[in-house]
Amino acid sequence: MDSQELRSLARSCSASTSTGVLIRAADLSGLDLLQSVVEAVAPISERRGWALRAVSEMSPALSRSRWCVVGSHEEDGRVSITLRDTSSEARLLPFDEVLVTMLHELVHFEHDGHSHEFYSLYGALIKEACTTLSDVDDRQQLEVSLRERVENDEQLWSKRMLWRAFRGHAPARKAEGKK
C-alpha cells in the first residue's frame, strides 16, 4: 500500500462504544481519545434525554479559531470535534480540551446560541462531567482547569453576565424603580 491508501484506510477507523455511540477518527490514537471523551459524556447525554448518536474527528483544516478546539453538532445527534493540533496534525490535543469542546456541543443540543442559559448549562455540565469521571485523581482540580480553559478560550471575563451564568450565579436584577 502507498501512503495515500494508508491515509484513506486510517481515516475510516471507527468503533461503537458500550453506550452505542458511533465514533470515527483518522487513526487509532484519535479513536481512543474520542472514546474516552464519549464515555465521559454519554451518561450526561442519556440522563438529559439527548440523542448522542455519533462523534467524529473534524479535520484540523476546518478549524476556524486560533483559541480553542472547534466542534460542530447536527440536530440528529452527530457531533464533530477537532482532535489535532492545527500546527502539527500528528499531535493529539489533550483530553481536557476535547472534553470541553464536546460539552460545548452537547449544550447546543438544548440551546442554539451562546446565551445566558447556554453558559449556565455549560457550567453545570462541566461540574456534572467532573463528578462522574471515575479515572481522574483530582476531580476538583479538573473542574477548575476546565472552567479556566472555557473562560479564557471564550473570553468570558469580557462578558460579565455570561461569565456569571457560567459560574452558576443568578442573573443580576435591575434595581426597583429603574428602567
C-alpha positions as CSV (number, residue, x, y, z in Angstrom):
1,M,0.0,0.0,0.0
2,D,1.2,3.5,-0.8
3,S,0.9,6.4,1.7
4,Q,-2.3,7.7,0.1
5,E,-4.0,4.3,0.5
6,L,-2.8,4.1,4.2
7,R,-4.2,7.6,4.8
8,S,-7.5,6.6,3.3
9,L,-7.7,3.5,5.5
10,A,-6.7,5.4,8.6
11,R,-9.5,7.9,8.1
12,S,-12.0,5.1,8.3
13,C,-11.2,4.0,11.8
14,S,-14.5,3.6,13.6
15,A,-15.9,1.9,16.6
16,S,-19.1,1.8,18.7
17,T,-18.9,2.4,22.5
18,S,-20.7,0.4,25.1
19,T,-23.2,3.3,25.1
20,G,-24.0,2.7,21.4
21,V,-22.4,5.9,20.1
22,L,-20.6,5.5,16.8
23,I,-17.1,7.0,16.9
24,R,-15.0,7.8,13.9
25,A,-11.4,9.1,13.8
26,A,-8.4,9.4,11.5
27,D,-6.4,6.8,13.4
28,L,-6.4,4.5,16.4
29,S,-5.0,7.1,18.8
30,G,-7.7,9.6,17.8
31,L,-10.3,6.8,18.2
32,D,-9.0,6.1,21.8
33,L,-9.2,9.8,22.7
34,L,-12.7,10.2,21.3
35,Q,-13.8,7.0,23.0
36,S,-12.6,8.3,26.4
37,V,-14.5,11.6,25.9
38,V,-17.7,9.9,24.7
39,E,-17.6,7.6,27.7
40,A,-17.3,10.6,30.0
41,V,-20.3,12.5,28.4
42,A,-22.7,9.6,27.3
43,P,-24.2,9.2,30.8
44,I,-24.9,13.0,30.9
45,S,-26.5,12.9,27.5
46,E,-28.6,9.9,28.4
47,R,-29.8,11.5,31.7
48,R,-30.9,14.6,29.9
49,G,-32.6,12.8,27.1
50,W,-30.2,14.0,24.4
51,A,-29.7,11.6,21.5
52,L,-25.9,11.5,21.0
53,R,-25.6,9.1,18.1
54,A,-22.2,9.7,16.5
55,V,-19.0,11.6,17.3
56,S,-16.3,12.0,14.6
57,E,-13.0,13.7,14.2
58,M,-13.1,17.0,12.4
59,S,-10.3,17.9,10.1
60,P,-7.9,20.5,11.6
61,A,-8.1,22.3,8.3
62,L,-11.7,23.2,9.2
63,S,-10.7,24.8,12.5
64,R,-11.7,28.4,12.4
65,S,-10.3,29.6,15.7
66,R,-6.8,30.1,17.0
67,W,-8.0,30.0,20.6
68,C,-9.8,26.7,21.1
69,V,-10.8,23.3,19.6
70,V,-13.6,23.7,17.2
71,G,-16.6,21.4,17.1
72,S,-20.0,21.3,15.4
73,H,-23.2,19.5,16.0
74,E,-26.2,18.3,14.0
75,E,-29.8,18.1,15.1
76,D,-29.8,14.3,14.6
77,G,-27.2,13.8,17.3
78,R,-24.0,13.9,15.4
79,V,-21.0,15.8,16.7
80,S,-17.7,16.6,15.0
81,I,-14.6,17.7,17.0
82,T,-11.1,18.7,16.1
83,L,-8.7,16.4,17.8
84,R,-5.4,17.5,16.4
85,D,-3.2,20.5,17.0
86,T,-3.5,22.8,14.0
87,S,0.3,23.3,13.9
88,S,1.0,19.6,13.8
89,E,-1.7,17.2,12.7
90,A,0.2,14.3,14.2
91,R,-0.2,15.7,17.7
92,L,-3.5,15.0,19.5
93,L,-5.0,17.7,21.7
94,P,-5.2,17.0,25.5
95,F,-8.2,15.1,26.8
96,D,-9.5,18.2,28.7
97,E,-9.6,20.4,25.5
98,V,-11.6,17.8,23.7
99,L,-13.9,17.2,26.7
100,V,-14.6,20.9,26.9
101,T,-15.5,21.1,23.2
102,M,-17.7,18.0,23.5
103,L,-19.6,19.5,26.4
104,H,-20.0,22.8,24.5
105,E,-21.5,20.9,21.6
106,L,-23.8,19.0,23.9
107,V,-25.1,22.3,25.3
108,H,-26.1,23.1,21.8
109,F,-28.5,20.1,21.8
110,E,-30.6,22.3,24.1
111,H,-29.6,26.0,23.3
112,D,-28.8,27.2,19.8
113,G,-27.0,30.4,20.6
114,H,-24.5,31.5,23.3
115,S,-26.9,33.0,25.7
116,H,-27.1,33.3,29.5
117,E,-29.0,29.9,29.5
118,F,-26.3,28.3,27.3
119,Y,-23.5,29.3,29.7
120,S,-25.5,28.3,32.8
121,L,-26.0,24.8,31.4
122,Y,-22.4,24.7,30.2
123,G,-21.1,25.4,33.7
124,A,-23.5,22.7,35.1
125,L,-22.3,20.1,32.6
126,I,-18.7,20.7,33.5
127,K,-19.5,20.1,37.1
128,E,-21.5,17.0,36.2
129,A,-18.8,15.6,34.0
130,C,-16.1,16.1,36.6
131,T,-18.2,14.3,39.3
132,T,-18.9,11.3,37.0
133,L,-15.3,10.7,35.8
134,S,-14.0,7.7,37.7
135,D,-10.4,7.6,36.5
136,V,-9.4,11.1,37.5
137,D,-7.4,11.6,40.6
138,D,-8.4,15.2,41.4
139,R,-11.9,15.9,40.1
140,Q,-12.0,19.3,41.7
141,Q,-8.7,20.4,40.0
142,L,-10.0,19.1,36.7
143,E,-13.2,21.2,37.1
144,V,-11.1,24.3,37.9
145,S,-8.9,23.6,34.9
146,L,-11.9,23.1,32.5
147,R,-13.6,26.3,33.8
148,E,-10.4,28.3,33.3
149,R,-10.0,26.9,29.8
150,V,-13.5,27.9,28.8
151,E,-13.3,31.4,30.5
152,N,-10.0,32.1,28.6
153,D,-10.8,30.5,25.3
154,E,-14.2,32.2,25.1
155,Q,-13.1,35.4,26.8
156,L,-15.9,35.2,29.3
157,W,-14.1,37.7,31.5
158,S,-15.2,40.3,29.0
159,K,-18.8,39.2,29.1
160,R,-19.8,39.6,32.7
161,M,-23.4,38.3,32.5
162,L,-22.3,35.2,30.6
163,W,-19.4,34.7,33.0
164,R,-21.8,34.9,36.0
165,A,-24.1,32.4,34.3
166,F,-21.2,30.0,33.6
167,R,-20.2,30.3,37.3
168,G,-23.7,29.4,38.4
169,H,-24.8,32.9,39.6
170,A,-28.3,34.1,39.1
171,P,-28.7,37.0,36.6
172,A,-28.3,40.4,38.2
173,R,-31.6,42.1,38.6
174,K,-32.2,45.8,37.9
175,A,-32.8,47.9,40.9
176,E,-36.5,48.6,41.6
177,G,-37.8,51.8,40.1
178,K,-35.1,51.9,37.4
179,K,-35.6,51.1,33.8
